[in-house]
Amino acid sequence: MEPGVREYLLRIVNTIALAIFWMAINSTLGIMYQFGFLDQGIHLGQILFYTWMIVSFILLFRYLKKLWLKPIDFEDPGYSELDQPQ
């Protein structure tokens, strides 16, 4: 597989994996441990949960933005325009 295509596919896989991992953590804390529900009022655990969710989303977004703004070199390292027939 060409290095540029491989790097592109790895970025896609890493993005999906990180997003699913972030959602799994927040779903577990919010649903299973009842931090996402405000039925009996607001408690310290819920404040910490929502703060964590917002801060971790911002950090995840910044990381993914930085990852995708890096240019990918799709050119074949062994390719040269001098090698082309004229």
ABEGO torsion letter per residue (X at the ends): XBAAAAAAAAAAAAAAAAAAAAAAAAAAAAAAAGAABAAAEBBAAAAAAAAAAAAAAAAAAAAAAAAAABBBBABBAABBAAABBX
